Amino acid sequence: MDNIDMFNANEIPNVNLIKTGKKLKELRLSANFTVDQLQKIFGFNNPTTIYKWEAGRCLPDINNMFVLKELYKVSLESIYELDNEPEVLFLFGLKVYCVC
């Protein structure tokens, strides 16, 4: 980057966890995979992790994202749903905005 002073990390869109989770589920269904099939592909003991991904509670790590992109025959960038809104978290019943 030529001019580091021009860079502002707060202007970069955030990954929207909920929307990305919904997208993961849509892509799985469109590719005709079941949760059980993904569980076997990834070698998970149970499907909980996949359900967490699809609920937007967490995202697959980058290695698993590369596997998903190959399975679903899409680009990595197309999996992520971005927005410009700060992430809203609820911590001990309080609304906390995470702009990291």
C-alpha positions in Angstrom: 0.0 0.0 0.0 1.5 3.3 -1.1 0.0 5.5 1.5 -0.8 3.8 4.8 -2.4 7.0 6.1 -5.2 6.6 3.6 -6.2 3.1 4.9 -9.1 2.9 7.4 -10.0 -0.5 8.6 -13.4 0.7 9.8 -14.5 1.3 6.2 -14.1 -2.4 5.3 -17.4 -4.3 5.2 -18.0 -6.9 7.9 -19.0 -10.5 7.2 -22.6 -10.8 8.3 -22.7 -14.1 10.2 -26.4 -14.6 10.0 -26.7 -13.9 6.2 -23.6 -16.0 5.5 -25.0 -18.9 7.5 -28.2 -18.7 5.5 -26.2 -18.6 2.3 -24.2 -21.7 3.4 -27.5 -23.5 3.9 -28.9 -22.4 0.5 -25.7 -23.5 -1.2 -25.8 -26.9 0.5 -29.4 -27.5 -0.5 -28.8 -26.3 -4.1 -25.9 -28.7 -4.4 -28.1 -31.5 -3.0 -25.9 -32.3 0.0 -27.4 -33.4 3.3 -26.0 -32.3 6.7 -25.1 -36.0 7.3 -23.1 -36.1 4.0 -21.1 -32.9 5.0 -20.5 -34.4 8.5 -18.9 -37.5 6.8 -16.9 -35.4 4.4 -15.4 -33.3 7.2 -15.0 -36.2 9.5 -17.0 -34.6 12.3 -18.4 -36.8 15.1 -21.8 -35.1 15.0 -23.5 -32.5 12.8 -23.5 -29.7 15.4 -20.7 -27.7 13.8 -22.5 -27.6 10.4 -25.7 -26.5 12.1 -23.8 -23.7 13.9 -22.4 -22.6 10.5 -25.8 -22.5 8.9 -27.3 -20.7 11.9 -24.7 -18.0 11.7 -23.3 -18.8 15.2 -19.8 -19.3 13.8 -18.2 -19.7 10.4 -16.1 -22.5 8.9 -12.4 -21.9 9.2 -10.6 -21.0 5.9 -9.6 -24.6 5.2 -13.2 -25.8 5.5 -14.4 -22.8 3.4 -12.1 -24.0 0.6 -13.7 -27.5 0.8 -17.2 -26.0 0.7 -16.4 -23.8 -2.3 -15.2 -26.9 -4.2 -18.3 -29.0 -3.1 -20.7 -26.2 -4.0 -18.8 -25.2 -7.2 -18.8 -21.5 -6.3 -16.1 -18.9 -5.6 -14.9 -18.3 -2.1 -16.0 -14.6 -2.3 -19.5 -15.6 -3.2 -20.0 -17.6 0.0 -19.6 -14.6 2.3 -22.4 -12.1 2.8 -21.0 -8.6 3.6 -22.6 -5.5 5.1 -21.4 -2.2 6.3 -23.2 -2.4 9.6 -21.2 -3.1 12.8 -21.7 -6.5 14.2 -24.2 -6.5 17.1 -23.4 -8.8 20.0 -25.4 -9.4 23.1 -23.2 -9.7 26.2 -24.8 -10.3 29.5 -28.1 -8.9 28.1 -26.4 -5.7 26.9 -26.2 -4.8 23.2 -22.5 -4.4 22.2 -21.4 -3.2 18.8 -18.2 -4.8 17.6 -16.3 -2.7 15.2 -12.9 -4.4 15.1 
